[in-house]
Amino acid sequence: MTSRSLTHPAHPAGSSPGPLTPGHLRRRLVRRTWLLCAALGIAACVLVVVSGAVGSVAVSPAQAAQLVVGHLLPGMPWMSDGSLTPLQDQAVWQFRLPRALLAGLAGAGLALAGALMQVTVRNPLAEPYILGVSSGASVGAVLVIVFGSATLGGLSLNAAAFGGALGACVCVALLARKDGALSPTRMILAGVALGTLFSAVTSYLTISTSAQNVVSVLFFLLGSVSAATMSSLVGPAIALLVAGVTALLLARSLNALMTGDESAVSLGVDATRLRGVLLVVASLLTGTVVSVAGGIGFVGLVVPHVARIAVGADHRRMLPVAVLGGAAFLMAADLLARTVAAPTEIPLGILTAFVGAPFFLWLMRRGGAERAGFGR
């Protein structure tokens, strides 16, 4: 027996290998998932360092990395030898690092919420804003900006935005019930109707307020992480952790729900209960992100699609890629927002639309969405 027959026993000389078996394809997708997660994680770390080096105070990427490591690991010699100034320390640790981290948390949260919403309504065009959650959060925030926190019982802007998102979630759940179950079609219709209503309320409040409040309202509605602090990271981090763990634990059930309610029930999945859990988790996650970063669109629509095209529709693989991809995408977008038109800062919502829309249309033209099962 020749060496060729030992190496390729199933393929005679001159013939091409046959199609991949399901097992081989699954292993290839798993390897691709691990590679993508590692690459996106490294990209996020690099973006943190680069973001720490960009600004009016001169800091090199190496110095930014030293400052971050020095705060995380006390006793580093460069923190006390005079090579780094207090101004550089303050610029990186108190302003630039929280901003980069909040952008990462917001991007990861919106991508995860978008993936969950697409499963909840079984609609490839679903995203966190389709159910009116973002519009509800905007109403709460704008009420504080226009009338002051004292008018709303002392609620802060973040708390009012979160309350508006929670109220929108409750309204959608109540309006979407049909015969004791949550109807995907009713959820979309109720979300669109409520979102339109909330947007009208926000528009009226904006045009009826004083001129100095209009800029604050528009900046919030278009999204920004410029006011990030270390304390503002706590809420989104907790929400992302809880939602991420919940989604991974339910990954098999999510796969079943994507095939349809009848198939899910035949596999032992309570479709109505699962849909309610997903609605609450995605809405609360979106509300938490919007309350600290404002309205940032397109992340929850594009990133889950790209993740599905890259590693397939199995949520055990897709969700980690979507979370890390959303984090890296919004961190890169925030870095561009700070530098493209410096010293003017571009709102994140504008930049994500300019960058995301053409890229998404390019993917659709290439047919990747059809291969993932979402372009039909």
C-alpha positions as CSV (number, residue, x, y, z in Angstrom):
1,M,0.0,0.0,0.0
2,T,1.4,3.4,-1.0
3,S,1.8,6.4,1.2
4,R,-1.0,8.1,-0.8
5,S,-3.5,5.4,0.0
6,L,-2.5,5.6,3.7
7,T,-3.0,9.3,3.8
8,H,-6.2,9.5,1.8
9,P,-7.8,6.1,1.9
10,A,-11.2,7.4,1.0
11,H,-10.2,9.5,-2.0
12,P,-8.5,7.9,-5.1
13,A,-5.7,9.8,-6.8
14,G,-7.0,12.6,-8.9
15,S,-10.3,12.9,-7.1
16,S,-11.4,15.7,-4.7
17,P,-12.5,15.1,-1.1
18,G,-16.2,14.6,-0.5
19,P,-18.4,17.0,1.4
20,L,-17.8,17.6,5.1
21,T,-19.7,15.4,7.5
22,P,-21.9,17.2,10.1
23,G,-19.3,16.2,12.8
24,H,-16.4,17.7,10.8
25,L,-18.4,20.9,10.1
26,R,-19.3,21.2,13.8
27,R,-15.7,20.9,14.9
28,R,-14.6,23.4,12.3
29,L,-17.2,25.9,13.6
30,V,-16.1,25.3,17.2
31,R,-12.5,26.0,16.3
32,R,-13.6,29.1,14.4
33,T,-15.6,30.3,17.4
34,W,-12.6,30.0,19.7
35,L,-10.4,31.8,17.3
36,L,-12.8,34.6,16.8
37,C,-13.4,35.0,20.5
38,A,-9.7,35.2,21.1
39,A,-9.2,37.7,18.3
40,L,-12.0,39.9,19.4
41,G,-10.8,39.7,23.0
42,I,-7.3,40.8,22.0
43,A,-8.8,43.6,19.8
44,A,-10.8,44.9,22.8
45,C,-7.7,45.0,24.9
46,V,-5.8,46.8,22.2
47,L,-8.6,49.3,21.8
48,V,-8.6,50.0,25.6
49,V,-4.8,50.9,25.4
50,V,-5.2,53.0,22.2
51,S,-8.2,54.8,23.7
52,G,-6.2,55.6,26.8
53,A,-3.5,57.2,24.6
54,V,-5.8,59.4,22.5
55,G,-6.7,62.8,23.8
56,S,-5.5,66.3,24.5
57,V,-3.1,65.2,27.2
58,A,-0.1,63.5,25.5
59,V,0.1,59.8,26.6
60,S,1.8,57.1,24.5
61,P,0.1,53.6,24.2
62,A,2.9,52.1,26.3
63,Q,2.3,54.7,29.1
64,A,-1.4,54.1,28.9
65,A,-0.8,50.4,29.4
66,Q,1.5,51.1,32.3
67,L,-1.0,53.3,34.0
68,V,-3.8,50.7,33.7
69,V,-1.5,47.9,34.9
70,G,-0.2,50.1,37.7
71,H,-3.7,50.7,39.1
72,L,-4.7,47.0,38.8
73,L,-1.4,45.7,40.3
74,P,-0.2,48.0,43.1
75,G,3.5,48.4,43.7
76,M,4.6,48.8,40.1
77,P,7.8,51.0,40.1
78,W,6.8,53.2,37.2
79,M,3.8,54.6,39.3
80,S,6.2,56.3,41.7
81,D,9.5,57.0,39.8
82,G,8.2,60.2,38.2
83,S,8.1,58.9,34.7
84,L,4.3,59.4,34.6
85,T,2.7,62.7,35.6
86,P,-0.4,63.0,37.8
87,L,-2.2,64.7,34.8
88,Q,-1.5,61.6,32.6
89,D,-2.7,59.3,35.4
90,Q,-5.9,61.3,35.8
91,A,-6.6,61.5,32.0
92,V,-6.2,57.8,31.5
93,W,-7.6,56.3,34.7
94,Q,-10.5,58.7,35.4
95,F,-11.6,59.7,31.9
96,R,-10.4,57.6,29.0
97,L,-10.4,54.1,30.6
98,P,-14.0,54.4,32.0
99,R,-15.1,55.7,28.6
100,A,-13.6,52.8,26.7
101,L,-15.0,50.2,29.1
102,L,-18.5,51.7,29.0
103,A,-18.4,51.6,25.2
104,G,-17.4,48.0,25.4
105,L,-20.1,47.1,27.9
106,A,-22.8,49.0,26.0
107,G,-21.8,47.4,22.7
108,A,-21.8,43.9,24.2
109,G,-25.1,44.5,25.9
110,L,-26.8,45.8,22.8
111,A,-25.5,43.0,20.7
112,L,-26.7,40.4,23.2
113,A,-30.1,42.1,23.5
114,G,-30.4,42.2,19.7
115,A,-29.7,38.5,19.5
116,L,-32.3,37.7,22.1
117,M,-34.9,39.9,20.5
118,Q,-34.4,38.2,17.1
119,V,-35.1,34.9,18.8
120,T,-38.1,36.2,20.8
121,V,-40.0,37.5,17.7
122,R,-38.3,35.1,15.2
123,N,-37.6,38.1,13.0
124,P,-34.2,38.9,11.5
125,L,-34.9,42.6,11.5
126,A,-35.6,42.7,15.3
127,E,-33.3,44.7,17.5
128,P,-33.6,46.2,21.1
129,Y,-35.4,49.3,19.8
130,I,-38.1,47.5,17.8
131,L,-40.2,47.0,21.0
132,G,-40.1,50.6,22.0
133,V,-37.7,50.0,25.0
134,S,-35.2,52.6,23.8
135,S,-38.0,55.1,23.2
136,G,-39.4,54.5,26.6
137,A,-36.0,55.1,28.2
138,S,-35.6,58.3,26.2
139,V,-38.9,59.6,27.5
140,G,-37.8,59.1,31.1
141,A,-34.4,60.8,30.5
142,V,-35.9,63.7,28.6
143,L,-38.4,64.3,31.4
144,V,-35.5,64.8,33.8
145,I,-33.6,67.0,31.4
146,V,-36.6,69.2,30.7
147,F,-38.3,69.4,34.1
148,G,-35.5,68.5,36.5
149,S,-35.2,65.5,38.8
150,A,-37.3,67.1,41.6
151,T,-40.4,66.9,39.3
152,L,-40.0,63.1,39.1
153,G,-39.5,62.6,42.8
154,G,-35.8,63.1,42.8
155,L,-35.0,60.4,40.2
156,S,-31.7,60.8,38.5
157,L,-31.4,60.8,34.7
158,N,-30.2,57.2,34.7
159,A,-32.9,56.0,37.0
160,A,-35.6,57.8,35.0
161,A,-34.3,56.2,31.8
162,F,-34.3,52.8,33.3
163,G,-37.8,53.3,34.6
164,G,-39.0,54.3,31.2
165,A,-37.5,51.2,29.6
166,L,-39.1,49.0,32.3
167,G,-42.5,50.7,31.7
168,A,-42.2,50.1,28.0
169,C,-41.4,46.4,28.6
170,V,-44.4,46.0,30.8
171,C,-46.7,47.7,28.2
172,V,-45.5,45.5,25.3
173,A,-45.9,42.4,27.4
174,L,-49.5,43.3,28.3
175,L,-50.5,44.4,24.7
176,A,-48.8,41.3,23.1
177,R,-50.8,38.7,25.0
178,K,-53.2,36.6,23.0
179,D,-55.1,33.7,24.5
180,G,-52.8,33.7,27.5
181,A,-49.6,33.6,25.3
182,L,-47.1,36.2,24.0
183,S,-47.6,36.5,20.2
184,P,-44.5,37.4,18.3
185,T,-46.5,39.4,15.7
186,R,-48.4,41.3,18.4
187,M,-45.1,42.1,20.1
188,I,-43.7,43.7,17.0
189,L,-46.8,45.6,16.3
190,A,-47.1,46.8,19.9
191,G,-43.5,47.7,20.0
192,V,-43.6,49.8,16.8
193,A,-46.8,51.5,18.0
194,L,-45.4,52.3,21.5
195,G,-42.1,53.4,20.0
196,T,-43.8,55.8,17.7
197,L,-45.9,57.2,20.6
198,F,-42.9,57.6,22.9
199,S,-40.9,59.2,20.1
200,A,-43.7,61.7,19.6
201,V,-43.7,62.5,23.3
202,T,-39.9,63.0,23.2
203,S,-40.1,65.3,20.2
204,Y,-42.8,67.4,21.8
205,L,-40.8,67.8,25.0
206,T,-37.7,68.7,22.9
207,I,-39.4,71.5,20.9
208,S,-41.2,72.9,23.9
209,T,-38.2,73.2,26.2
210,S,-35.7,76.0,26.5
211,A,-32.8,76.2,24.0
212,Q,-30.1,75.2,26.5
213,N,-31.9,71.9,27.1
214,V,-32.2,71.0,23.5
215,V,-28.5,70.2,23.1
216,S,-28.5,67.9,26.1
217,V,-31.6,66.1,24.9
218,L,-30.2,65.6,21.3
219,F,-26.9,64.4,22.6
220,F,-28.6,61.8,24.8
221,L,-30.9,60.6,22.1
222,L,-27.9,60.2,19.7
223,G,-25.8,58.3,22.2
224,S,-22.5,59.1,23.9
225,V,-20.2,57.6,26.6
226,S,-18.3,60.8,27.1
227,A,-19.6,61.2,30.7
228,A,-18.5,57.7,31.8
229,T,-17.1,57.2,35.3
230,M,-16.0,54.0,37.1
231,S,-19.3,54.0,39.1
232,S,-21.3,54.2,35.8
233,L,-19.8,50.8,34.8
234,V,-21.4,48.9,37.6
235,G,-25.0,48.7,36.3
236,P,-24.2,47.7,32.7
237,A,-21.6,45.1,34.0
238,I,-24.1,43.5,36.3
239,A,-26.9,43.5,33.7
240,L,-24.6,42.0,31.0
241,L,-23.3,39.3,33.4
242,V,-26.8,38.2,34.4
243,A,-28.2,38.4,30.9
244,G,-25.1,36.6,29.4
245,V,-25.3,33.7,31.9
246,T,-29.1,33.4,31.5
247,A,-28.7,33.3,27.7
248,L,-26.0,30.7,27.7
249,L,-28.0,28.5,30.1
250,L,-31.0,28.8,27.7
251,A,-28.9,28.3,24.5
252,R,-30.4,24.9,23.6
253,S,-33.9,26.2,24.2
254,L,-33.1,29.3,22.0
255,N,-32.1,26.9,19.2
256,A,-35.4,25.1,19.6
257,L,-37.4,28.3,19.6
258,M,-35.8,29.4,16.3
259,T,-37.4,26.4,14.6
260,G,-40.9,27.5,15.5
261,D,-43.2,27.1,18.5
262,E,-44.6,23.7,17.5
263,S,-41.1,22.3,17.1
264,A,-40.0,23.8,20.4
265,V,-43.0,22.4,22.3
266,S,-42.2,18.9,20.8
267,L,-38.7,19.2,22.2
268,G,-40.0,20.0,25.7
269,V,-39.6,23.8,25.5
270,D,-42.3,26.1,26.9
271,A,-42.3,28.7,24.1
272,T,-44.6,31.2,25.9
273,R,-42.6,31.1,29.1
274,L,-39.3,31.3,27.3
275,R,-40.4,34.2,25.2
276,G,-41.5,36.1,28.3
277,V,-38.1,35.5,30.0
278,L,-36.3,36.7,26.9
279,L,-38.4,39.8,26.6
280,V,-37.7,40.8,30.2
281,V,-34.0,40.0,30.0
282,A,-33.4,41.9,26.7
283,S,-35.5,44.8,27.7
284,L,-33.9,45.3,31.1
285,L,-30.4,44.9,29.5
286,T,-31.3,47.5,26.8
287,G,-32.8,49.9,29.5
288,T,-29.6,49.6,31.6
289,V,-27.4,50.4,28.6
290,V,-29.6,53.3,27.3
291,S,-29.7,54.8,30.8
292,V,-25.9,55.4,30.8
293,A,-25.0,55.6,27.1
294,G,-28.2,57.1,25.4
295,G,-29.7,55.9,22.2
296,I,-27.1,53.9,20.1
297,G,-28.7,52.1,17.2
298,F,-27.7,49.5,14.7
299,V,-25.4,47.5,17.0
300,G,-28.2,45.1,18.0
301,L,-29.1,44.5,14.4
302,V,-25.8,44.1,12.6
303,V,-23.6,42.3,15.1
304,P,-25.8,39.3,15.7
305,H,-26.2,38.9,11.9
306,V,-22.4,38.9,11.4
307,A,-21.9,36.5,14.3
308,R,-24.4,34.0,12.8
309,I,-22.8,34.3,9.4
310,A,-19.4,33.7,10.9
311,V,-20.1,30.7,13.2
312,G,-23.6,29.6,12.4
313,A,-27.0,29.9,14.2
314,D,-26.2,27.7,17.2
315,H,-26.5,30.1,20.1
316,R,-23.9,28.3,22.1
317,R,-21.3,29.5,19.6
318,M,-23.0,32.7,18.3
319,L,-23.7,34.4,21.6
320,P,-20.1,34.7,22.8
321,V,-19.0,36.0,19.4
322,A,-21.8,38.5,19.3
323,V,-21.0,39.8,22.8
324,L,-17.3,40.2,22.1
325,G,-18.0,41.6,18.6
326,G,-20.4,44.2,19.9
327,A,-17.9,45.3,22.5
328,A,-15.1,45.7,20.0
329,F,-17.3,47.3,17.4
330,L,-18.6,50.1,19.8
331,M,-15.2,50.7,21.3
332,A,-13.8,51.2,17.8
333,A,-16.7,53.5,17.0
334,D,-16.2,55.6,20.1
335,L,-12.5,55.9,19.3
336,L,-13.5,57.2,15.8
337,A,-16.1,59.5,17.3
338,R,-13.3,61.2,19.3
339,T,-10.8,61.5,16.5
340,V,-12.5,61.9,13.1
341,A,-13.7,65.4,13.6
342,A,-11.5,66.4,16.6
343,P,-11.9,68.5,18.7
344,T,-15.6,68.1,17.9
345,E,-17.1,64.8,19.0
346,I,-19.5,62.9,16.8
347,P,-22.4,61.2,18.7
348,L,-22.1,57.4,18.6
349,G,-25.6,56.8,17.1
350,I,-24.6,58.8,14.0
351,L,-21.3,57.0,13.6
352,T,-22.7,53.5,14.1
353,A,-25.3,54.2,11.4
354,F,-22.7,55.5,9.0
355,V,-20.3,52.6,9.6
356,G,-22.9,49.8,10.2
357,A,-25.4,50.4,7.4
358,P,-23.0,50.2,4.4
359,F,-21.3,47.1,5.9
360,F,-24.6,45.4,6.5
361,L,-25.7,46.1,3.0
362,W,-22.4,44.7,1.7
363,L,-22.9,41.5,3.6
364,M,-26.4,41.2,2.2
365,R,-25.1,41.6,-1.3
366,R,-22.5,38.9,-0.8
367,G,-25.2,36.5,0.2
368,G,-23.9,35.8,3.7
369,A,-27.2,36.5,5.3
370,E,-29.0,33.9,3.1
371,R,-26.4,31.3,4.2
372,A,-27.1,32.1,7.8
373,G,-30.9,31.7,7.2
374,F,-31.8,35.4,7.6
375,G,-32.0,36.8,4.1
376,R,-34.9,35.0,2.7
